Amino acid sequence: MMPKDDWRRMGQGDYLMGARLYRVPFIPQSEQRDHEHCVFCFDKFYLHPGHPEFLREGYCTEPINSRTARWICPQCFRDFREEFGWTVDGGGKVCGISRKNFA
């Protein structure tokens, strides 16, 4: 378990405790919403050929509206998975959007 004073803790337990997560590639929602950030450490998810340093895959929540997806980077997922009681489902989805829409 991560220390209670870990700098990445910002009340995520209020909305992520026991969440079902999906390990998926990052797909931008639109040209205006071309990136997201890890809700713990703020690492950036971004698809751009000129920026390979950004995350291209991670864990996200199942949103009702895909604009509300919460993203978690692989490192923070490893660090907090047990404490938050997350389950993971591959499920053929890209954060609420069927993968077939991107084939």
C-alpha positions as CSV (number, residue, x, y, z in Angstrom):
1,M,0.0,0.0,0.0
2,M,1.2,3.5,-0.8
3,P,1.9,5.9,2.1
4,K,-1.1,8.0,3.1
5,D,0.9,11.1,2.4
6,D,1.8,10.1,-1.2
7,W,1.8,13.3,-3.3
8,R,-0.5,11.7,-5.8
9,R,-3.4,11.3,-3.4
10,M,-6.1,13.9,-4.1
11,G,-9.4,12.3,-3.0
12,Q,-9.6,9.8,-5.9
13,G,-11.1,7.3,-3.5
14,D,-14.3,9.2,-3.7
15,Y,-14.9,8.2,-7.3
16,L,-12.5,5.4,-8.0
17,M,-12.9,3.0,-5.1
18,G,-13.9,-0.4,-6.4
19,A,-14.0,0.8,-10.0
20,R,-14.0,-1.5,-13.0
21,L,-11.2,-0.4,-15.3
22,Y,-10.4,-1.2,-18.9
23,R,-6.8,-1.5,-20.2
24,V,-7.1,0.2,-23.6
25,P,-5.2,2.3,-26.1
26,F,-5.8,6.0,-25.8
27,I,-8.1,7.4,-28.5
28,P,-8.6,11.2,-28.5
29,Q,-12.2,12.3,-28.2
30,S,-11.8,15.1,-30.7
31,E,-9.3,17.5,-32.1
32,Q,-10.1,19.9,-29.2
33,R,-9.7,17.1,-26.6
34,D,-6.5,15.5,-28.0
35,H,-5.0,14.4,-24.7
36,E,-5.9,13.3,-21.2
37,H,-3.9,13.1,-17.9
38,C,-3.5,10.4,-15.3
39,V,-5.8,11.3,-12.4
40,F,-3.0,10.5,-10.0
41,C,0.3,11.7,-11.3
42,F,-0.8,13.9,-14.3
43,D,1.3,12.0,-16.9
44,K,-0.1,12.8,-20.3
45,F,-1.9,10.4,-22.7
46,Y,-1.4,11.8,-26.2
47,L,-1.1,10.3,-29.7
48,H,1.2,12.3,-31.8
49,P,4.0,10.8,-34.0
50,G,6.4,13.6,-32.9
51,H,5.9,12.9,-29.2
52,P,6.6,9.2,-28.4
53,E,7.4,10.1,-24.8
54,F,3.7,10.4,-24.0
55,L,1.5,7.5,-22.9
56,R,-0.5,5.7,-25.6
57,E,-2.2,3.1,-23.4
58,G,-3.5,2.9,-19.9
59,Y,-6.5,2.2,-17.7
60,C,-9.8,4.0,-17.9
61,T,-13.2,3.9,-16.3
62,E,-16.3,3.0,-18.1
63,P,-18.0,6.3,-18.7
64,I,-21.7,7.0,-19.5
65,N,-20.4,9.9,-21.6
66,S,-16.9,9.2,-22.9
67,R,-15.8,12.8,-22.0
68,T,-16.0,11.7,-18.4
69,A,-13.6,8.8,-18.6
70,R,-10.9,8.9,-15.9
71,W,-7.5,7.8,-17.0
72,I,-4.8,6.0,-14.9
73,C,-1.3,5.4,-16.1
74,P,0.3,1.9,-15.7
75,Q,2.6,3.0,-12.8
76,C,-0.2,4.5,-10.7
77,F,-2.4,1.5,-11.5
78,R,0.3,-0.8,-10.1
79,D,0.8,1.4,-7.1
80,F,-2.9,1.8,-6.1
81,R,-4.7,-1.3,-7.6
82,E,-4.9,-3.4,-4.4
83,E,-5.8,-0.5,-2.1
84,F,-8.6,0.8,-4.4
85,G,-9.9,-2.7,-5.2
86,W,-9.9,-2.3,-9.0
87,T,-11.0,-5.0,-11.4
88,V,-9.8,-5.0,-15.0
89,D,-11.8,-5.9,-18.0
90,G,-10.4,-5.9,-21.6
91,G,-14.0,-6.0,-22.8
92,G,-13.4,-4.9,-26.4
93,K,-14.0,-1.2,-25.5
94,V,-12.1,2.0,-25.9
95,C,-13.4,3.8,-22.8
96,G,-17.1,3.4,-23.6
97,I,-16.7,3.3,-27.4
98,S,-16.8,0.0,-29.2
99,R,-13.4,-0.8,-30.7
100,K,-15.0,-1.7,-34.0
101,N,-15.7,2.0,-34.5
102,F,-11.9,2.5,-34.8
103,A,-11.0,-0.5,-36.9
